[in-house]
Amino acid sequence: MFGYVRPQKSELLVREYEQYKGVYCSLCRQLGKSYGMVSRLTLSYDCTFYALMLLAFRPECPGFQSGRCVVNPLKKCTFCSSGEPEFVSASALSVIMTYYKIRDDIADSRFWGKLRAYALLLLAARAHRKAAADFPRLDAIISASMEEQKAAEQAPDPCLDSCAEPTAKMLQQVFEASAGEDGEPDSPKIRILRQFGYFLGRWVYIIDAADDMEKDLKTASFNPFIIQCGLNEASSPEELEKAKSYANEVLNLTLSQLTAALNILDLDHFGEIIQNVVLKGLPEIQKELLFKKEKVHVRSL
Amino acid sequence: MSDPYKVLGVSPTATDDEIKAAYRELAKKYHPDNYSGSPIADLAGEKMKEINEAYDTVVAQRKQQKNGGYAGYTAPNTGYAGQSYGNSYSSGFNDVRNLIMLGRIADAEQILNGVPSESRNAEWYFLKGTVLYKRGWLEEAYNNFARACQMDPYNGEYRAAMNQVTNQRNGVYGGYNPNVPRTGSCSGCDVCSSLICADCCCECMGGDLIPCC
């Protein structure tokens, strides 16, 4: 469920693209610094977006400087020269989310998959312990949402909204927590962030479910769209196409709420990049995943 | 009050037309239609008020400058503000409507859930949809609005809610619509180059499409 929240590169200014890459590389570097080399592998566009959102509310703009990429020393990279606390919490989020994702995979997969997931879990466990100790609130939010997800899927009559709720609530709380505990709980900023987080989480859950439709049909795994649209293994390609077009409508409805929240959110920096992600990047992903004839892997930026 | 130019996102040297365009752009963003039924509608309303005030201030200031310092009376431009979505419909669920208006969504839902299924009318489905929409359960909300419209097809209130959600689903307010080609898929350049291409092909065969080249 990673990598869906990203900008549309062709619509970014060169300057904005450089800034985005700078944030991406800084997050990677912070992951290595805080949680060890292996944890760099958890780097994702989603957590980069989270870091961007955190940086957007800093009083001063983080400057940029150039340096070398640790993974590929021949490549030059841009890094942020400040904003360490933001990158620390974004990297903790990255590690914690990956850890629970692996645990989720253990429960879902068969023998070989389980074995693979256990090996990964061993690698991730140490980093997770450290991240959870530093950010107990984040850890509690995410582990609770995993439990709720299980419960929602096992409920007698799961609907799309109830299945999307745990992920939506998770990001709602993550964004709420990002505003800091010192703020009053009902300030406009926190109310908007809550709304923003809820619908971003909802969008992520739904695009992930829609993307996995075929795979889940083959492996007979749980998927809300399979239930909602009454799909089975014998379903024709037309029926699948119809289900995807239905998913697109659900996603559009969700995006309308996300856009409305973003429009009244005051961002001090990176406003254009964040708008690009929500207004162009997310629709682009919908187009790529739901309307391309052959299955495509979304290329890296 | 903060700098009105900053609120509108323009520089103090911008022309009147630029300011008007910036104001319109923002007014479109904060328009109440984008937020009807949303729990953050009040915040969008405040934003709208802010830009209306900023726009009024700028217009008044510029008029004053043009009039050589004489501060004439300018009627305040109310812009899109002042649109209220108050309802004058007769209702059997006034308590629920009041709770929704006060933002007490959980209480409203509890009362609605207490209504036995045989006495659930079109308004019940509409209000249930409204409550679900506020909670972010957009699909269930859509189903409930659809049910309300089905039971009472001539009610404007239900129809408006249904239309809004339908438009949102179709990507009018952000998202992707597969039936609408992205702008720029066939630009002026494409037309010219295709014509020149066609001309070349014709010339190969001894004909001519564009006589001058």
Interface residues (C-beta under 8 A of the other chain):
Chain A: C159 L160 D161 S162 E165 A168 P188 R191 I192 Q195 Y198 F199 R202 S245 N248 E249 V250 L251 N252 L253 T254 L255 S256 Q257 L258 T259 A260 A261 N263 I264 V278 L279 L282 P283 E284 Q286 K287 F291
Chain B: K29 Y30 N34 Y35 S38 P39 I40 L43 A44 E46 K47 L132 G136 W137 L138 E139 E140 Y142 V165 Q168 R169 N170 G171 V172 Y173 G174 G175 Y176 N177 P178
